[in-house]
Amino acid sequence: MYVVQSCCKSIPTVAHRGIGFCRTTSVRLISATSTKFSSPGREKKLFTPGPLSVSLTVREAALRDLGSRDVEFISTVKFLRSKLLQIAGVSENFYTAVPVQGSGTFAVEAVFHTAVAKSYGRALVLENGAYGKRMGKICEVLKIPYHIESFPENSKVNVRQVEELLMDDPSFSMVAVVHCETSSGVINPVVELGQSIKRLIPNSVYFVDAMSSFGAVPLDLERGHIDFMVSSVNKCLQGIPGFAYAIAQTEQLLQCKGNSRSLALDLCDQYDGLEKTGQFRFTPPTHCMLAFCQAIKEFEQEGGVHGRAKRYKENRRILQEGMKKLGFEEFLGPEHDGYIITSYKYPKDKNFNFKTFYSKLNEKGLVIYPGKVLNADCFRIGTIGNLFPEDFHELLAAIEEVCKEMNIMLPIT
Ligand SMILES: *Cc1c(COP(=O)(O)O)cnc(C)c1O
């Protein structure tokens, strides 16, 4: 019925999806081991920034227990860490990948814990949306001295303005910024920023949250002088949620020993454990790691960063054209060409109500997301995850139908 694969062996060529097959099979799987606790719910398509849709084959790869002392597990950890560096396009001689249990925010917080010096550290957070603001919140909670520099949510972080700020006040030991600000879809110029930051404050640590872009939007860590970059398994690499990871400049990381105010989120300690024993310090997400091995195989079969970008761009193109035809207006101007997620303004039609709109789409098995920008009423549609052009055609047809049911005039004016 389903095949359980050992993760480090060569891959059979599997279709990335086969949705019809996928729905019936997953129902069968669940009913075969039917429990009192969960009913075999309907499979949904997630047009969201996370959790994201993942393939059946990725989910199947998790259907196996594996002990954490098992040699297979230890080699799996090693395999994944080195694959992540390969995907990031950096050398094992200079960079290291450190996985952290939990969602993406755990890795963001771990970097602040680890990379901001306890005694003299001061962070500069550049924000133009909710995820940047969250970094400020983390500094607040960790009692890290910081300055948050805000930029409009519909524009990129301005390099010139950052340069002026740093010339005025170079007393920062870390600068942090989000690559793709998932609340709006803006892609920040993180490489250019890194070059300016290292020119003006060469001894600082540069931290990029590339959570929703890693694996689909090319990013040159070396050229951008990025010391720490974080992402999670359940974004563009399409694994099942369970852990996140930092890709760190090894020398920088080694200098961070003793900084962390947290034991569980100490990247240095986690790194030491992984290097010395090949083990996580605390219970590892074994099933999730097995699934991630399969996710990486599918990522490579699709052609890596390039292949994934191609599909996501096509998803976004279909969405953009279709929504435009229906009269929906994007939150961002045409100068933004990110293809991870798109924010749409609520139609002005008095019959529009987001809750109803959302629920009606949800009933059709299509999940969109509320907006997250402060200065406009928006909803968001993600183009990442295990979604294909036909899914966007389906979504667009459903949106049209729902608008008609809600008596919203089309095209929206
Ligand atoms: C998804 C995401 C995160 C992590 O959010 P979690 O809810 O902790 O997974 C952080 N930053 C960005 C830019 C994201 O898109």
The ligand as a Gaussian input file, in Angstrom:
#p B3LYP/6-31G(d) Opt

LIG

0 1
 C        7.096000      31.280000       8.830000
 C        8.023000      32.343000       9.203000
 C        8.654000      32.374000      10.469000
 C        8.438000      31.315000      11.511000
 O        7.189000      31.257000      11.984000
 P        6.736000      29.975000      12.823000
 O        5.298000      30.244000      13.049000
 O        7.507000      29.948000      14.067000
 O        7.011000      28.780000      11.978000
 C        9.577000      33.367000      10.719000
 N        9.869000      34.297000       9.796000
 C        9.301000      34.307000       8.582000
 C        9.698000      35.362000       7.595000
 C        8.352000      33.335000       8.247000
 O        7.787000      33.343000       7.026000

